[in-house]
Amino acid sequence: MIKRVTISLCLVLFFSGCDEFARFKQEKMECQTKLFGLVDLVFESKELDADVEVTGENFNQTLRIIDRSDTSLVARGNDLSAEIDFPKKRVTLRIDTKLESVTCRYHSFKM
């Protein structure tokens, strides 16, 4: 009986700590900018060539991740680019010739 409880407890602890068993994961940076208004950056993966959906008051564009490290990533589209520094929660946005760097709110959702 004690052996079953111990094994069950170990399995529950193991599976609750594993991110690989999540069916869906989405991360979001929510930024209030002076130049572009409220901007949301949504991504499901931080891997190279993954998509980043960028939505603002006057635009909605899909960017491609072109560079990444353990703590940051760079994504580019036609006339829009974003650099994200995750530890600092800092996003630098460039749209055409306008550039702004702001601290954003970070949200992570797993299911």
VEXLUMKOL-272919 format. One line per field, with one value per atom (N, C-alpha, C): y, z, x; residue in three letters; residue number from 1; atom name. Coordinates in nm, 2 decimals. Example, Ala and Ser with C-alpha at 12.3 -4.5 7.8 and 13.67 -1.06 7.14 Angstrom:
2
Y (-0.57 | -0.45 | -0.33 | -0.22 | -0.11 | 0.00) .
Z (0.78 | 0.78 | 0.78 | 0.71 | 0.71 | 0.79) .
X (1.32 | 1.23 | 1.32 | 1.28 | 1.37 | 1.29) .
residu (ala | ala | ala | ser | ser | ser) .
num (1 | 1 | 1 | 2 | 2 | 2) .
atome (N | CA | C | N | CA | C) .
***
This chain:
111
Y (-0.12 | 0.00 | 0.13 | 0.13 | 0.25 | 0.26 | 0.15 | 0.15 | 0.21 | 0.18 | 0.23 | 0.38 | 0.43 | 0.57 | 0.64 | 0.59 | 0.65 | 0.66 | 0.55 | 0.55 | 0.65 | 0.65 | 0.75 | 0.89 | 0.92 | 1.05 | 1.10 | 1.01 | 1.04 | 1.06 | 0.99 | 1.01 | 1.14 | 1.17 | 1.30 | 1.42 | 1.41 | 1.52 | 1.53 | 1.41 | 1.41 | 1.47 | 1.43 | 1.48 | 1.63 | 1.67 | 1.81 | 1.91 | 1.86 | 1.94 | 1.94 | 1.86 | 1.85 | 1.94 | 2.03 | 2.11 | 2.04 | 1.93 | 1.86 | 1.80 | 1.78 | 1.72 | 1.82 | 1.95 | 2.05 | 2.04 | 2.04 | 2.03 | 2.17 | 2.28 | 2.41 | 2.51 | 2.59 | 2.69 | 2.82 | 2.93 | 3.05 | 3.16 | 3.24 | 3.35 | 3.48 | 3.58 | 3.71 | 3.83 | 3.93 | 4.05 | 4.16 | 4.23 | 4.33 | 4.47 | 4.55 | 4.68 | 4.80 | 4.90 | 5.03 | 5.12 | 5.16 | 5.25 | 5.39 | 5.49 | 5.62 | 5.64 | 5.58 | 5.60 | 5.51 | 5.39 | 5.29 | 5.25 | 5.30 | 5.26 | 5.13 | 5.06 | 4.92 | 4.82 | 4.75 | 4.65 | 4.51 | 4.41 | 4.27 | 4.19 | 4.12 | 4.02 | 3.88 | 3.79 | 3.66 | 3.56 | 3.46 | 3.35 | 3.22 | 3.11 | 2.98 | 2.91 | 2.96 | 2.90 | 3.01 | 2.99 | 3.08 | 3.03 | 2.93 | 2.87 | 2.96 | 2.94 | 3.01 | 2.98 | 3.07 | 3.06 | 3.05 | 3.05 | 3.05 | 3.19 | 3.19 | 3.32 | 3.39 | 3.52 | 3.61 | 3.70 | 3.69 | 3.78 | 3.91 | 4.02 | 4.15 | 4.23 | 4.27 | 4.34 | 4.47 | 4.58 | 4.71 | 4.78 | 4.90 | 4.98 | 5.00 | 5.01 | 5.04 | 4.93 | 4.81 | 4.71 | 4.57 | 4.47 | 4.33 | 4.26 | 4.21 | 4.15 | 4.03 | 3.94 | 3.82 | 3.84 | 3.83 | 3.84 | 3.70 | 3.68 | 3.56 | 3.58 | 3.48 | 3.49 | 3.46 | 3.55 | 3.54 | 3.52 | 3.55 | 3.53 | 3.51 | 3.43 | 3.40 | 3.36 | 3.38 | 3.33 | 3.28 | 3.24 | 3.19 | 3.30 | 3.42 | 3.53 | 3.63 | 3.62 | 3.72 | 3.66 | 3.74 | 3.70 | 3.82 | 3.81 | 3.91 | 3.86 | 3.93 | 3.89 | 4.01 | 3.97 | 4.07 | 4.04 | 4.14 | 4.13 | 4.23 | 4.27 | 4.37 | 4.50 | 4.58 | 4.71 | 4.72 | 4.60 | 4.59 | 4.50 | 4.53 | 4.44 | 4.45 | 4.35 | 4.35 | 4.27 | 4.33 | 4.27 | 4.25 | 4.13 | 4.10 | 4.05 | 4.12 | 4.08 | 4.02 | 3.89 | 3.83 | 3.86 | 3.85 | 3.88 | 4.02 | 4.12 | 4.26 | 4.29 | 4.20 | 4.22 | 4.35 | 4.36 | 4.48 | 4.45 | 4.53 | 4.51 | 4.64 | 4.62 | 4.73 | 4.71 | 4.80 | 4.80 | 4.90 | 4.86 | 4.95 | 4.93 | 5.04 | 5.04 | 5.15 | 5.11 | 5.21 | 5.28 | 5.41 | 5.48 | 5.51 | 5.47 | 5.50 | 5.38 | 5.42 | 5.32 | 5.36 | 5.25 | 5.27 | 5.15 | 5.17 | 5.06 | 5.08 | 4.98 | 4.99 | 4.86 | 4.87 | 4.76 | 4.71 | 4.58 | 4.53 | 4.43 | 4.39 | 4.28 | 4.15 | 4.05 | 3.92 | 3.82 | 3.75 | 3.64 | 3.51 | 3.40 | 3.27 | 3.18 | 3.11 | 3.03 | 2.89 | 2.79 | 2.65 | 2.57 | 2.47 | 2.38 | 2.24) .
Z (0.00 | 0.00 | 0.00 | 0.09 | 0.09 | -0.04 | -0.10 | -0.22 | -0.33 | -0.34 | -0.44 | -0.43 | -0.30 | -0.28 | -0.31 | -0.28 | -0.31 | -0.47 | -0.54 | -0.68 | -0.74 | -0.70 | -0.75 | -0.73 | -0.61 | -0.57 | -0.66 | -0.69 | -0.77 | -0.92 | -0.97 | -1.10 | -1.12 | -1.02 | -1.02 | -1.02 | -0.94 | -0.93 | -1.06 | -1.12 | -1.25 | -1.36 | -1.37 | -1.48 | -1.46 | -1.34 | -1.32 | -1.35 | -1.35 | -1.38 | -1.53 | -1.61 | -1.75 | -1.84 | -1.91 | -2.00 | -2.14 | -2.16 | -2.29 | -2.31 | -2.20 | -2.21 | -2.23 | -2.24 | -2.26 | -2.41 | -2.44 | -2.58 | -2.65 | -2.57 | -2.64 | -2.54 | -2.60 | -2.52 | -2.61 | -2.54 | -2.61 | -2.52 | -2.57 | -2.49 | -2.56 | -2.47 | -2.52 | -2.45 | -2.53 | -2.47 | -2.50 | -2.40 | -2.42 | -2.39 | -2.49 | -2.48 | -2.50 | -2.41 | -2.43 | -2.48 | -2.61 | -2.67 | -2.69 | -2.70 | -2.73 | -2.88 | -2.97 | -3.11 | -3.18 | -3.13 | -3.20 | -3.12 | -3.00 | -2.91 | -2.85 | -2.82 | -2.76 | -2.86 | -2.83 | -2.93 | -2.86 | -2.92 | -2.87 | -2.96 | -2.90 | -2.97 | -2.92 | -3.00 | -2.96 | -3.04 | -2.96 | -3.03 | -2.95 | -3.03 | -2.98 | -2.97 | -3.03 | -3.03 | -3.04 | -2.98 | -2.99 | -3.08 | -3.16 | -3.25 | -3.38 | -3.45 | -3.57 | -3.67 | -3.75 | -3.86 | -3.80 | -3.67 | -3.62 | -3.64 | -3.63 | -3.65 | -3.52 | -3.53 | -3.42 | -3.47 | -3.41 | -3.46 | -3.38 | -3.46 | -3.40 | -3.44 | -3.33 | -3.35 | -3.28 | -3.36 | -3.30 | -3.34 | -3.30 | -3.33 | -3.48 | -3.56 | -3.70 | -3.79 | -3.73 | -3.81 | -3.75 | -3.83 | -3.79 | -3.89 | -3.84 | -3.92 | -3.86 | -3.94 | -3.90 | -3.93 | -3.82 | -3.84 | -3.83 | -3.88 | -3.88 | -3.79 | -3.70 | -3.61 | -3.69 | -3.69 | -3.77 | -3.69 | -3.56 | -3.47 | -3.33 | -3.25 | -3.12 | -3.03 | -2.90 | -2.80 | -2.69 | -2.58 | -2.46 | -2.40 | -2.42 | -2.35 | -2.44 | -2.57 | -2.66 | -2.80 | -2.88 | -3.02 | -3.10 | -3.23 | -3.33 | -3.43 | -3.46 | -3.56 | -3.66 | -3.79 | -3.89 | -3.99 | -4.04 | -4.15 | -4.26 | -4.33 | -4.44 | -4.39 | -4.32 | -4.27 | -4.12 | -4.06 | -3.91 | -3.86 | -3.75 | -3.68 | -3.53 | -3.46 | -3.31 | -3.25 | -3.15 | -3.07 | -2.93 | -2.88 | -2.75 | -2.66 | -2.54 | -2.43 | -2.32 | -2.30 | -2.21 | -2.06 | -2.02 | -1.88 | -1.83 | -1.92 | -1.89 | -1.93 | -2.00 | -2.06 | -2.14 | -2.22 | -2.30 | -2.45 | -2.52 | -2.66 | -2.74 | -2.84 | -2.93 | -3.06 | -3.10 | -3.22 | -3.32 | -3.45 | -3.56 | -3.66 | -3.70 | -3.81 | -3.90 | -4.02 | -4.12 | -4.06 | -4.04 | -3.98 | -3.83 | -3.77 | -3.63 | -3.54 | -3.43 | -3.34 | -3.20 | -3.12 | -2.98 | -2.90 | -2.78 | -2.69 | -2.56 | -2.52 | -2.40 | -2.32 | -2.19 | -2.10 | -2.11 | -2.13 | -2.15 | -2.05 | -2.05 | -1.96 | -2.04 | -1.97 | -2.02 | -1.97 | -2.06 | -2.02 | -2.08 | -2.01 | -2.06 | -2.03 | -2.14 | -2.12 | -2.17 | -2.09 | -2.13 | -2.10 | -2.19 | -2.17 | -2.21) .
X (0.08 | 0.00 | 0.09 | 0.19 | 0.28 | 0.35 | 0.39 | 0.46 | 0.38 | 0.25 | 0.16 | 0.14 | 0.13 | 0.11 | 0.24 | 0.35 | 0.48 | 0.50 | 0.47 | 0.48 | 0.38 | 0.26 | 0.16 | 0.20 | 0.25 | 0.30 | 0.41 | 0.51 | 0.62 | 0.58 | 0.48 | 0.43 | 0.36 | 0.28 | 0.21 | 0.31 | 0.41 | 0.51 | 0.59 | 0.62 | 0.69 | 0.61 | 0.48 | 0.40 | 0.36 | 0.35 | 0.31 | 0.42 | 0.54 | 0.66 | 0.71 | 0.64 | 0.68 | 0.61 | 0.68 | 0.61 | 0.59 | 0.66 | 0.64 | 0.51 | 0.43 | 0.30 | 0.19 | 0.22 | 0.12 | 0.09 | -0.05 | -0.09 | -0.08 | -0.08 | -0.08 | -0.01 | 0.07 | 0.14 | 0.14 | 0.11 | 0.11 | 0.17 | 0.25 | 0.31 | 0.28 | 0.26 | 0.21 | 0.29 | 0.33 | 0.38 | 0.28 | 0.24 | 0.14 | 0.21 | 0.22 | 0.30 | 0.21 | 0.22 | 0.16 | 0.27 | 0.26 | 0.36 | 0.30 | 0.39 | 0.35 | 0.32 | 0.40 | 0.39 | 0.29 | 0.27 | 0.19 | 0.06 | 0.05 | -0.07 | -0.04 | -0.15 | -0.14 | -0.10 | 0.01 | 0.06 | 0.07 | 0.02 | 0.03 | 0.12 | 0.21 | 0.30 | 0.27 | 0.22 | 0.18 | 0.26 | 0.31 | 0.39 | 0.37 | 0.37 | 0.36 | 0.49 | 0.59 | 0.72 | 0.83 | 0.95 | 1.06 | 1.17 | 1.13 | 1.23 | 1.25 | 1.36 | 1.38 | 1.28 | 1.24 | 1.13 | 0.99 | 0.97 | 0.84 | 0.77 | 0.64 | 0.57 | 0.54 | 0.54 | 0.50 | 0.39 | 0.27 | 0.16 | 0.17 | 0.17 | 0.18 | 0.05 | -0.02 | -0.14 | -0.14 | -0.17 | -0.18 | -0.31 | -0.32 | -0.44 | -0.46 | -0.35 | -0.36 | -0.30 | -0.26 | -0.19 | -0.21 | -0.20 | -0.20 | -0.11 | 0.01 | 0.11 | 0.17 | 0.21 | 0.28 | 0.43 | 0.51 | 0.66 | 0.72 | 0.84 | 0.91 | 1.03 | 1.06 | 1.17 | 1.30 | 1.39 | 1.51 | 1.64 | 1.63 | 1.74 | 1.69 | 1.76 | 1.72 | 1.84 | 1.82 | 1.91 | 1.83 | 1.90 | 1.82 | 1.74 | 1.77 | 1.70 | 1.63 | 1.65 | 1.59 | 1.56 | 1.49 | 1.46 | 1.44 | 1.46 | 1.44 | 1.34 | 1.24 | 1.14 | 1.12 | 1.11 | 1.09 | 0.98 | 0.92 | 0.82 | 0.85 | 0.75 | 0.78 | 0.83 | 0.75 | 0.80 | 0.79 | 0.79 | 0.78 | 0.89 | 0.95 | 1.04 | 1.03 | 1.06 | 1.05 | 1.17 | 1.23 | 1.33 | 1.28 | 1.28 | 1.22 | 1.33 | 1.35 | 1.44 | 1.35 | 1.34 | 1.25 | 1.28 | 1.41 | 1.43 | 1.39 | 1.42 | 1.38 | 1.24 | 1.17 | 1.03 | 1.03 | 1.14 | 1.15 | 1.14 | 1.06 | 1.03 | 1.07 | 1.15 | 1.18 | 1.11 | 1.02 | 0.95 | 0.99 | 1.00 | 1.03 | 0.93 | 0.86 | 0.76 | 0.81 | 0.84 | 0.89 | 1.02 | 1.01 | 1.12 | 1.10 | 0.99 | 0.96 | 1.02 | 1.08 | 1.14 | 1.10 | 1.06 | 1.02 | 1.06 | 1.11 | 1.15 | 1.07 | 1.00 | 0.91 | 0.92 | 0.89 | 0.88 | 0.73 | 0.71 | 0.58 | 0.54 | 0.41 | 0.36 | 0.37 | 0.42 | 0.44 | 0.33 | 0.27 | 0.17 | 0.21 | 0.19 | 0.22 | 0.10 | 0.05 | -0.07 | -0.03 | -0.06 | -0.04 | -0.16 | -0.19 | -0.30 | -0.26) .
residu (met | met | met | ile | ile | ile | lys | lys | lys | arg | arg | arg | val | val | val | thr | thr | thr | ile | ile | ile | ser | ser | ser | leu | leu | leu | cys | cys | cys | leu | leu | leu | val | val | val | leu | leu | leu | phe | phe | phe | phe | phe | phe | ser | ser | ser | gly | gly | gly | cys | cys | cys | asp | asp | asp | glu | glu | glu | phe | phe | phe | ala | ala | ala | arg | arg | arg | phe | phe | phe | lys | lys | lys | gln | gln | gln | glu | glu | glu | lys | lys | lys | met | met | met | glu | glu | glu | cys | cys | cys | gln | gln | gln | thr | thr | thr | lys | lys | lys | leu | leu | leu | phe | phe | phe | gly | gly | gly | leu | leu | leu | val | val | val | asp | asp | asp | leu | leu | leu | val | val | val | phe | phe | phe | glu | glu | glu | ser | ser | ser | lys | lys | lys | glu | glu | glu | leu | leu | leu | asp | asp | asp | ala | ala | ala | asp | asp | asp | val | val | val | glu | glu | glu | val | val | val | thr | thr | thr | gly | gly | gly | glu | glu | glu | asn | asn | asn | phe | phe | phe | asn | asn | asn | gln | gln | gln | thr | thr | thr | leu | leu | leu | arg | arg | arg | ile | ile | ile | ile | ile | ile | asp | asp | asp | arg | arg | arg | ser | ser | ser | asp | asp | asp | thr | thr | thr | ser | ser | ser | leu | leu | leu | val | val | val | ala | ala | ala | arg | arg | arg | gly | gly | gly | asn | asn | asn | asp | asp | asp | leu | leu | leu | ser | ser | ser | ala | ala | ala | glu | glu | glu | ile | ile | ile | asp | asp | asp | phe | phe | phe | pro | pro | pro | lys | lys | lys | lys | lys | lys | arg | arg | arg | val | val | val | thr | thr | thr | leu | leu | leu | arg | arg | arg | ile | ile | ile | asp | asp | asp | thr | thr | thr | lys | lys | lys | leu | leu | leu | glu | glu | glu | ser | ser | ser | val | val | val | thr | thr | thr | cys | cys | cys | arg | arg | arg | tyr | tyr | tyr | his | his | his | ser | ser | ser | phe | phe | phe | lys | lys | lys | met | met | met) .
num (1 | 1 | 1 | 2 | 2 | 2 | 3 | 3 | 3 | 4 | 4 | 4 | 5 | 5 | 5 | 6 | 6 | 6 | 7 | 7 | 7 | 8 | 8 | 8 | 9 | 9 | 9 | 10 | 10 | 10 | 11 | 11 | 11 | 12 | 12 | 12 | 13 | 13 | 13 | 14 | 14 | 14 | 15 | 15 | 15 | 16 | 16 | 16 | 17 | 17 | 17 | 18 | 18 | 18 | 19 | 19 | 19 | 20 | 20 | 20 | 21 | 21 | 21 | 22 | 22 | 22 | 23 | 23 | 23 | 24 | 24 | 24 | 25 | 25 | 25 | 26 | 26 | 26 | 27 | 27 | 27 | 28 | 28 | 28 | 29 | 29 | 29 | 30 | 30 | 30 | 31 | 31 | 31 | 32 | 32 | 32 | 33 | 33 | 33 | 34 | 34 | 34 | 35 | 35 | 35 | 36 | 36 | 36 | 37 | 37 | 37 | 38 | 38 | 38 | 39 | 39 | 39 | 40 | 40 | 40 | 41 | 41 | 41 | 42 | 42 | 42 | 43 | 43 | 43 | 44 | 44 | 44 | 45 | 45 | 45 | 46 | 46 | 46 | 47 | 47 | 47 | 48 | 48 | 48 | 49 | 49 | 49 | 50 | 50 | 50 | 51 | 51 | 51 | 52 | 52 | 52 | 53 | 53 | 53 | 54 | 54 | 54 | 55 | 55 | 55 | 56 | 56 | 56 | 57 | 57 | 57 | 58 | 58 | 58 | 59 | 59 | 59 | 60 | 60 | 60 | 61 | 61 | 61 | 62 | 62 | 62 | 63 | 63 | 63 | 64 | 64 | 64 | 65 | 65 | 65 | 66 | 66 | 66 | 67 | 67 | 67 | 68 | 68 | 68 | 69 | 69 | 69 | 70 | 70 | 70 | 71 | 71 | 71 | 72 | 72 | 72 | 73 | 73 | 73 | 74 | 74 | 74 | 75 | 75 | 75 | 76 | 76 | 76 | 77 | 77 | 77 | 78 | 78 | 78 | 79 | 79 | 79 | 80 | 80 | 80 | 81 | 81 | 81 | 82 | 82 | 82 | 83 | 83 | 83 | 84 | 84 | 84 | 85 | 85 | 85 | 86 | 86 | 86 | 87 | 87 | 87 | 88 | 88 | 88 | 89 | 89 | 89 | 90 | 90 | 90 | 91 | 91 | 91 | 92 | 92 | 92 | 93 | 93 | 93 | 94 | 94 | 94 | 95 | 95 | 95 | 96 | 96 | 96 | 97 | 97 | 97 | 98 | 98 | 98 | 99 | 99 | 99 | 100 | 100 | 100 | 101 | 101 | 101 | 102 | 102 | 102 | 103 | 103 | 103 | 104 | 104 | 104 | 105 | 105 | 105 | 106 | 106 | 106 | 107 | 107 | 107 | 108 | 108 | 108 | 109 | 109 | 109 | 110 | 110 | 110 | 111 | 111 | 111) .
atome (N | CA | C | N | CA | C | N | CA | C | N | CA | C | N | CA | C | N | CA | C | N | CA | C | N | CA | C | N | CA | C | N | CA | C | N | CA | C | N | CA | C | N | CA | C | N | CA | C | N | CA | C | N | CA | C | N | CA | C | N | CA | C | N | CA | C | N | CA | C | N | CA | C | N | CA | C | N | CA | C | N | CA | C | N | CA | C | N | CA | C | N | CA | C | N | CA | C | N | CA | C | N | CA | C | N | CA | C | N | CA | C | N | CA | C | N | CA | C | N | CA | C | N | CA | C | N | CA | C | N | CA | C | N | CA | C | N | CA | C | N | CA | C | N | CA | C | N | CA | C | N | CA | C | N | CA | C | N | CA | C | N | CA | C | N | CA | C | N | CA | C | N | CA | C | N | CA | C | N | CA | C | N | CA | C | N | CA | C | N | CA | C | N | CA | C | N | CA | C | N | CA | C | N | CA | C | N | CA | C | N | CA | C | N | CA | C | N | CA | C | N | CA | C | N | CA | C | N | CA | C | N | CA | C | N | CA | C | N | CA | C | N | CA | C | N | CA | C | N | CA | C | N | CA | C | N | CA | C | N | CA | C | N | CA | C | N | CA | C | N | CA | C | N | CA | C | N | CA | C | N | CA | C | N | CA | C | N | CA | C | N | CA | C | N | CA | C | N | CA | C | N | CA | C | N | CA | C | N | CA | C | N | CA | C | N | CA | C | N | CA | C | N | CA | C | N | CA | C | N | CA | C | N | CA | C | N | CA | C | N | CA | C | N | CA | C | N | CA | C | N | CA | C | N | CA | C | N | CA | C | N | CA | C | N | CA | C | N | CA | C | N | CA | C | N | CA | C | N | CA | C | N | CA | C | N | CA | C) .
***
